[in-house]
């Protein structure tokens, strides 16, 4: 979706974006043609919508770059990237998404890594995917997770494990918090009942602590127990390998 009245189709083999009305799917306009100039594409693969800045982020795969266009009229704004394996260089980038801090995350497929950039296209860091070639990438705004597909599997990077502040606590998001964060809140709640009355912790209103505790998802307890037995399951071993040993900031 672009706006309530527009839908965008990524027409990869025709090297263009097609804009349709979401009301009746009537044709509105198209942008792009095959080429390497700004506003031209060679097998564009994926787009992400930056709603706050009214922009379209396009992975221009065979030109080994990312283009940023206006979502109002499709006009070219700027681009970043070139062919190579250095930071801010790509080899056939495919998936692209935007996180909660407007950082652009690109699946740098043939370099077997994810790369993150500021909203202005400046390189932040890279995530090494080992021997896997990431194709699609997505951000879970509720849980702060980054997921990418590679090797016929979906790999998940935990909240705040690669990029900082992908998850920040808010009361309405507490149910999505990582188990470790929930356990910390629960432990602090129990400790509060034992500390000295003059401590700062004891001055936290009971109502606030009750609100925090009431938001803890009771269903998380058995899930946490299951995770404790995870090393025996190959599926969880793969996840731990992706989230732990493969996390490399460049």
BELKAPE-V99041 format. One record per helix or strand of 3 or more residues. SS is the DSSP state (hx for helix, st for strand). FROM is the first residue (numbers start at 1). TO is the last residue. Records with the same first field share a line. If there is no record, write none. Layout:
# BELKAPE-V99041
SS: FROM-TO ; FROM-TO
This chain:
# BELKAPE-V99041
st: 6-11 ; 16-21 ; 27-31 ; 44-50 ; 55-60 ; 65-70 ; 76-80 ; 96-98 ; 104-108 ; 113-117 ; 123-128 ; 137-140 ; 145-150 ; 153-157
hx: 12-14 ; 61-63 ; 109-111 ; 171-176 ; 179-192 ; 201-203 ; 206-214 ; 220-228 ; 230-232 ; 234-243
